[in-house]
Amino acid sequence: MAAAAEIGGFTAAALRPLAHPAPAAAPRRAVAAQSLRTTATETLTADLAASTANGAVHAQMYSEASSEIPSQAAIANSRRKTKIVCTIGPSTNTREMIWKLAETGMNVARLNMSHGDHQSHQKVINLVKEYNAQNTDGNVIAIMLDTKGPEVRSGDVPEPIMLSEGQEFNFTIKRGVSTEDTVSVNYDDFINDVEAGDILLVDGGMMSLAVKSKTADTVKCEVVDGGELKSRRHLNVRGKSATLPSITEKDWEDIKFGVENGVDFYAVSFVKDAKVIHELKDYLKGVNADIHVIPKIESADSIPNLQSIIAASDGAMVARGDLGAELPIEDVPLLQAEIVQTCRNMEKPVIVATNMLESMIDHPTPTRAEVSDIAIAVREGADAIMLSGETAHGKYPLKAVKVMHTVALRTESSIYNPTTSPSVIASAQNEEFSPSQLSKMFGSHATMMANTLRTPIIVFTQTGSMAVLLSHYRPSSTIFAFTNEERVKLRLALYQGVIPIHMEFSDDAEETFSRAISSLLKAQYVKKGDYVTLVQSGVTSIWREESTHNIQVRRAQV
């Protein structure tokens, strides 16, 4: 089958698959390559052929036409696609440092509600919003509020307690206890959650203790791996999750704080099932808050419910610290790959977090294993990678961001192959396409076209859905997502390969297209004479009465 379609008016009708392939002699129509050199706004012609072998639809273009387009690959691929989430803390909570983090590579600012108070977090929110308001180069920083969750922590100690292997040590639910052999815990049901033979992990395994016995208020242990016990250390029981609710009273207060300040994402700690996601989303709907919910996959109970949790959510975070404490540590790499792939399959963003550059909290260079860890997350397809203590309280926060940026960029350059394209499954004969299927088909073909011609993609979207879909297909160059909705712009900051840009749309589509291209020229995202693939999202029509998708290839001109 060969159905020709002019790209300047690339519409749904051109994509309907036929029952059988057309004869081999069917003519191919292509705009002569010479036209690519002579006109300011060119249109190309594509042959759309449905393969009966695998049901995939492919677009083929004459290599002659492609070769006439100026080489833009080096420029297009010089921008990092994987996003960087930076935790803001004492090392970075000033105006100067937030500006520098943004300039170095930060895309999302994370507020860890386990530390600090609303006043300190308010300061950071105000600074990030100030940066976004003043920045003119297209960079935008989203805000993620990370709930504390039902953490079990040891109490305050006047000074660190040294624990030695074989030593007897106790945890008590009595408040305010701190002696050389006993400290308090903040969770009354701690006694009921542990049994003799359990292994307690401190700070994700930096120290470990074996439970020997318990009384009505005290858990008696023997130190297996010693170390220095400081105040408010995180406690896990190997293979078990605490019976606390996923969203605590403190979390609800923090969530309300996030609503008041219009944060962009919630990262919800210790999610065990989809019920808590539905509960939070119902609350946000009730207060008319447009905030996306990202569950942190970090408890043993979450793994059996992984599919339903992610399906109910707006993405996921692989929180490897507690995940590796509650489950065997050798399972963590396999679970990471599974979580990333599940999110990719559901077209939802995924963040890989914890210990990515842990050594750079104290040292100016990373270990080689940490560099490989970043590269693996990028190759697996993570939308974002996260820094925690490295930027919150580390000595070298800017160097950590720079390392993450450089490693991600270098890894990306090795995995994008413009000759490969995502496939689209054709429908049966005479079967109508749903709006969702049609969007996927156009997203696939836009990616294929941009990869073949090695052009960046410009997409116009009111909801962000087409930009998200294009990100899912992982084109080899950048997606410039123009939207007239400020909230959509901030949300798209998390998605791989997307540079979101706010711009008001006029009633004249051509005038809007021209302004968008002019703004990219002005910001030096593209050069005069470069080709761009321009996509109008069509499920929610912007300029036409009916839902319509449109793909064009144009040359950037002033």
Disulfide bonds with the S-S distance in Angstrom:
none
